[in-house]
């Protein structure tokens, strides 16, 4: 049994684990970044002809380096390999022998063609946690499993735009890449669970992440409304389908969000606004009545809020204990004092490159060891270092580089 006396609390939770990361773009790199943040040694395998696609995503660029790439690849080491060159396979084989986790987000079938599908990897190291992220998952209908998909496509097929936007407007995806990020989070969680299972069974397993399933999982009560009551939720703007008032409202100088989720808060809200007469209005006597008469209620709320600015109403409502908040821009959100107080923004730099900042992982766990390196790697920055760790002799390394099986900066 592990006891507090046997744990080195100076270590990060995943220290000592190695990740062989074939992934690129967003979902996979988000997952491997989380693993690296928690102490895993993430070896990022990149193509020699340009590396991860996101190195070219932009603008914006910072001194010629994509800020998109920076945001997803801290705490990783980059090795540049041509996986179509048979000479690179020995490099991967040696990495697999010392690895705990393999991560890939290619279309199903691609890793088989390269020779690094899960069965091939398990033949080298049966304790590997092999995680695949794909549009529709590896299991299920073979026709769908092999179809490609990006965030925009999966948001659409997951039903997100059908409930996002104004009722009389066009369907709208969520501004953030939630299909990718949720898939990365699910992969991170699945890997941790597989590691826990391995500690009991000493066997690896396949973590099969479907981006489609990730989108469907977000619907919770909306999916339940259709599955159990035959009610298909419509687009409803910023209003809630089942709670009122719960929406975005306009004050004299801008917008604020107000969430009234029970009758006690409704009473406090009316008193805070100086509109106690609403409490005796039969149209608003209960939550169901307020939902049914939401147009009239929203008109009254907006008319009252128009007398003062956002700051005034936020102060009044929050002082009364009402959940209310402003609608921030990205800049305002990142500059909020609580963000600074919790050290949510972390700084890093690239070798012979610019200093940069990124948003930290949001796990709620902080190790005692301070973060020592949040840099994003240059393409092939660690190729020589990793080849030497894999016990390649200098003449073998020279041959790999000369034959374009590997590349260094």
C-alpha positions in Angstrom: 0.0 0.0 0.0 1.2 3.5 -0.8 1.4 5.6 2.3 2.1 9.4 2.7 5.6 8.4 3.8 6.3 6.7 0.5 5.2 9.5 -1.8 7.7 12.1 -2.9 5.5 15.2 -2.9 8.2 17.2 -4.6 7.6 15.2 -7.8 4.8 16.0 -10.2 2.1 13.3 -10.4 3.2 11.9 -13.7 7.0 12.2 -13.2 8.8 9.2 -14.5 6.3 8.4 -17.3 7.2 8.8 -20.9 4.8 9.7 -23.7 5.5 8.9 -27.4 3.4 11.6 -29.0 2.6 11.2 -32.7 -0.3 13.7 -32.5 -0.6 17.0 -34.2 -2.8 20.1 -34.6 -5.1 20.5 -31.5 -6.8 17.6 -29.8 -3.8 15.3 -29.4 -1.3 18.1 -28.5 -3.7 19.5 -25.9 -3.8 16.1 -24.2 0.0 15.6 -24.4 0.5 19.2 -23.1 -1.6 18.3 -20.0 0.5 15.1 -19.5 3.6 17.2 -19.8 2.3 19.8 -17.3 1.9 17.0 -14.8 5.5 15.8 -15.2 5.4 13.2 -18.0 8.3 13.3 -20.5 6.5 14.0 -23.7 8.6 13.1 -26.8 6.8 14.8 -29.7 7.5 13.1 -33.0 7.2 15.6 -35.9 7.6 15.3 -39.7 10.9 16.5 -40.9 9.2 18.6 -43.6 7.8 21.3 -41.5 6.7 19.5 -38.3 3.3 19.9 -36.7 0.8 21.7 -39.0 0.2 24.3 -36.3 3.7 25.7 -36.7 2.3 27.4 -39.8 -1.1 28.4 -38.4 -1.4 32.2 -38.3 -1.4 35.0 -38.1 -0.7 35.9 -35.4 3.0 35.1 -35.2 5.5 36.1 -32.6 8.9 36.7 -34.2 7.8 34.4 -37.0 6.6 31.6 -34.6 2.9 30.7 -34.5 1.2 31.7 -31.3 -1.3 28.8 -32.0 1.6 26.3 -31.8 3.0 27.9 -28.7 -0.3 27.5 -26.9 -0.4 23.7 -27.2 3.2 22.5 -27.1 4.8 23.6 -23.8 6.7 21.0 -21.8 7.5 18.7 -24.7 10.7 17.6 -26.5 10.7 17.5 -30.3 12.3 14.8 -32.4 12.0 15.2 -36.2 11.6 11.9 -38.1 10.5 10.7 -41.5 8.3 7.8 -40.5 8.0 6.7 -44.1 11.8 6.0 -44.0 12.4 2.5 -42.6 15.6 3.7 -40.9 13.4 5.8 -38.5 11.6 2.8 -37.3 14.4 1.6 -35.1 14.2 5.0 -33.4 10.5 4.6 -32.6 11.0 1.0 -31.5 13.6 2.1 -28.9 11.3 4.9 -27.7 8.4 2.5 -27.4 10.5 0.1 -25.2 10.9 2.9 -22.6 7.5 4.4 -23.0 4.3 4.2 -21.0 1.9 6.0 -23.3 1.5 6.3 -27.1 -0.8 9.1 -28.3 -2.0 9.5 -31.9 -4.8 11.4 -33.7 -4.5 10.2 -37.3 -7.4 9.0 -39.3 -7.9 5.3 -38.4 -5.7 3.1 -40.7 -2.8 5.6 -40.9 -0.9 4.2 -38.0 -1.2 0.7 -39.5 0.3 1.9 -42.7 3.2 3.4 -40.8 3.7 0.2 -38.8 2.8 1.7 -35.4 -0.8 0.5 -34.8 -1.6 -0.6 -31.3 -0.9 -4.3 -31.9 2.5 -3.5 -33.4 3.3 -1.3 -30.5 2.1 -3.8 -27.9 4.4 -6.4 -29.5 7.3 -4.2 -28.5 5.9 -3.2 -25.1 2.6 -4.9 -23.9 2.3 -2.4 -21.0 1.7 0.6 -23.2 -1.4 2.7 -22.9 -2.2 3.3 -26.5 -4.5 6.3 -27.0 -6.2 7.2 -30.3 -8.2 10.3 -31.0 -10.3 10.4 -34.2 -13.4 11.9 -35.6 -15.8 9.0 -35.0 -13.7 6.5 -33.1 -12.0 3.2 -34.1 -14.8 0.9 -33.1 -18.3 0.9 -34.7 -19.3 1.3 -38.3 -16.0 0.9 -40.4 -17.4 3.3 -43.0 -17.7 6.1 -40.5 -14.6 5.2 -38.5 -12.3 6.0 -41.3 -13.8 9.4 -42.2 -11.8 12.5 -41.5 -13.1 15.4 -39.3 -12.0 18.7 -37.9 -13.5 20.7 -35.1 -16.0 22.6 -37.3 -17.3 19.4 -38.8 -17.6 17.6 -35.4 -19.4 20.5 -33.8 -21.9 20.5 -36.6 -22.4 16.7 -36.5 -22.6 16.8 -32.7 -25.6 19.1 -32.8 -23.8 22.1 -31.2 -24.7 24.7 -33.9 -28.4 23.6 -33.8 -28.7 25.0 -30.3 -26.2 27.9 -30.6 -27.2 31.3 -32.0 -30.4 33.4 -32.1 -33.7 31.6 -32.8 -34.1 33.4 -36.1 -30.4 33.4 -37.1 -28.1 30.9 -38.7 -26.6 27.9 -36.8 -23.3 28.9 -35.2 -20.4 26.9 -33.9 -18.9 27.8 -30.5 -16.0 30.3 -30.9 -13.6 28.1 -29.0 -12.5 24.8 -30.5 -14.6 22.7 -28.1 -14.7 19.5 -30.2 -10.9 19.4 -30.2 -10.4 20.6 -26.6 -13.1 18.3 -25.1 -11.5 15.3 -27.0 -8.1 16.3 -25.6 -9.6 16.4 -22.1 -11.3 13.0 -22.6 -8.1 11.5 -23.8 -6.2 12.8 -20.8 -8.8 11.4 -18.5 -8.9 8.1 -20.3 -5.1 7.7 -20.2 -5.1 8.4 -16.4 -7.8 5.8 -15.9 -5.9 3.3 -18.1 -2.7 3.9 -16.1 -4.7 3.2 -12.9 -6.0 0.0 -14.4 -2.5 -1.0 -15.4 -1.3 -0.6 -11.9 -3.7 -3.4 -11.0 -3.4 -5.6 -14.0 0.1 -4.8 -15.4 -1.4 -4.7 -18.9 -1.8 -1.9 -21.3 -5.0 -1.1 -23.2 -6.5 1.0 -26.0 -8.1 4.3 -25.1 -10.4 5.0 -28.1 -11.5 8.6 -28.1 -14.4 9.7 -30.5 -14.7 13.4 -31.1 -18.3 12.8 -32.0 -19.0 11.2 -28.6 -17.3 14.1 -26.9 -19.7 16.5 -28.5 -22.8 14.4 -27.7 -21.7 14.1 -24.0 -21.9 17.9 -23.7 -25.7 17.9 -24.3 -26.6 16.2 -21.0 -30.1 17.4 -20.1 -30.7 18.6 -23.7 -30.1 15.1 -25.0 -32.3 13.7 -22.2 -35.1 16.0 -23.3 -35.1 14.4 -26.8 -34.4 10.8 -25.6 -37.0 10.7 -22.9 -39.7 13.3 -23.8 -39.3 13.6 -27.6 -38.5 17.3 -27.3 -35.8 18.6 -29.6 -34.2 21.8 -28.2 -34.2 24.8 -30.5 -31.7 27.6 -30.8 -32.5 30.0 -27.9 -29.9 32.7 -28.0 -28.5 33.2 -24.5 -31.7 32.2 -22.8 -32.0 29.0 -20.9 -34.7 26.6 -22.1 -35.8 25.6 -18.6 -34.9 28.5 -16.3 -35.8 32.2 -16.3 -34.5 34.8 -16.0 -31.2 33.2 -17.1 -29.7 35.2 -20.0 -27.7 38.1 -21.2 -29.2 41.6 -20.6 -28.3 45.1 -21.7 -27.5 47.9 -19.3 -26.8 51.5 -20.2 -23.3 50.9 -21.5 -23.0 47.2 -22.2 -24.0 43.6 -21.4 -24.2 41.5 -18.3 -25.3 37.9 -17.5 -27.8 37.2 -14.8 -28.8 33.7 -13.6 -31.8 33.2 -11.4 -32.1 29.5 -10.7 -34.6 29.3 -7.9 -37.5 31.1 -6.2 -35.4 32.5 -3.4 -33.1 34.2 -5.8 -36.1 35.5 -7.8 -37.4 37.3 -4.7 -34.0 38.7 -3.9 -33.5 39.8 -7.5 -36.8 41.7 -7.6 -36.0 43.5 -4.4 -32.5 44.4 -5.6 -33.9 45.9 -8.8 -36.6 47.8 -6.9 -39.3 45.9 -8.8 -41.1 44.0 -6.0 -44.3 44.4 -7.9 -43.1 41.6 -10.3 -43.5 39.2 -7.3 -47.3 39.6 -7.5 -47.5 39.3 -11.3 -49.2 36.0 -12.2 -47.0 35.8 -15.3 -43.9 35.4 -13.2 -45.3 33.5 -10.2 -43.1 30.5 -10.7 -40.2 29.4 -12.9 -42.4 27.6 -15.4 -44.6 30.7 -15.7 -41.5 32.9 -16.2 -40.2 30.6 -18.9 -43.6 30.7 -20.7 -43.6 34.6 -20.5 -39.9 35.1 -21.1 -40.3 37.8 -23.8 -42.4 40.0 -21.5 -40.0 39.4 -18.6 -36.9 40.2 -20.6 -38.4 43.4 -21.9 -39.1 44.5 -18.3 -35.6 43.6 -17.1 -33.8 45.4 -20.0 -35.9 48.5 -19.4 -35.0 48.5 -15.8 -31.3 47.9 -16.4 -31.1 50.7 -19.0 -31.1 53.2 -16.1 -27.6 52.4 -15.0 -24.3 51.1 -16.3 -23.0 47.5 -16.1 -20.7 48.2 -13.2 -23.6 49.6 -11.1 -25.8 46.6 -11.7 -23.0 44.1 -11.2 -22.3 45.7 -7.8 -26.0 45.8 -6.8 -26.7 42.2 -7.8 -23.5 40.7 -6.5 -23.9 42.5 -3.1 -27.4 41.0 -2.9 -26.0 37.5 -3.6 -27.3 37.2 -7.1 -25.1 35.3 -9.7 -24.3 38.1 -12.2 -21.2 39.0 -14.2 -20.0 41.1 -17.1 -19.5 39.8 -20.7 -15.7 40.1 -21.0 -13.6 40.2 -24.1 -10.7 37.8 -24.3 -8.3 40.6 -23.1 -10.6 41.5 -20.2 -10.9 37.8 -19.2 -7.2 37.3 -19.2 -6.6 40.5 -17.2 -9.0 39.7 -14.4 -7.4 40.0 -11.0 -8.3 36.4 -10.0 -6.4 35.2 -13.0 -3.3 36.9 -11.7 -3.9 35.8 -8.1 -4.1 32.1 -9.2 -1.1 32.4 -11.5 -3.2 31.1 -14.4 -0.9 32.7 -17.0 2.5 31.0 -17.3 5.5 32.3 -19.1 8.0 30.4 -21.3 10.4 30.8 -24.1 11.7 29.0 -27.1 15.4 28.3 -27.6 16.9 31.2 -29.5 13.3 32.4 -29.8 10.8 34.8 -28.1 9.5 34.7 -24.6 5.7 34.0 -24.6 2.8 33.4 -22.3 0.1 30.7 -22.3 -2.9 29.7 -20.1 -2.0 27.0 -17.5 -3.9 23.7 -17.2 -7.0 24.0 -15.1 -6.7 20.8 -13.0 -6.8 22.5 -9.6 -3.7 20.6 -8.5 -0.4 22.4 -7.9 2.8 20.5 -7.2 5.3 21.8 -4.7 8.0 21.8 -7.4 7.9 25.1 -9.2 7.4 25.0 -13.0 10.9 25.0 -14.4 10.2 24.7 -18.2 7.1 25.7 -20.1 8.9 26.3 -23.4 7.6 25.0 -26.7 10.3 23.2 -28.7 11.8 24.2 -32.0 11.3 21.5 -34.7 13.8 18.7 -34.0 15.3 20.7 -31.1 15.8 17.5 -29.1 16.5 15.0 -31.9 20.2 14.5 -30.9 19.4 14.4 -27.2 16.7 11.7 -27.6 18.7 9.6 -30.1 21.6 9.5 -27.5 19.2 8.6 -24.8 18.0 5.7 -27.0 21.7 4.5 -27.1 22.4 5.3 -30.7 26.1 5.6 -31.4 27.4 8.8 -32.9 28.0 7.1 -36.3 24.5 5.7 -36.3 23.1 9.2 -35.5 25.2 10.6 -38.4 23.8 7.9 -40.7 20.2 8.7 -39.7 20.7 12.4 -40.4 22.5 11.8 -43.7 19.7 9.5 -44.9 17.1 12.0 -43.9 15.5 9.6 -41.5 15.9 12.1 -38.8 16.5 15.9 -38.6 17.8 18.3 -36.0 17.8 22.1 -35.7 
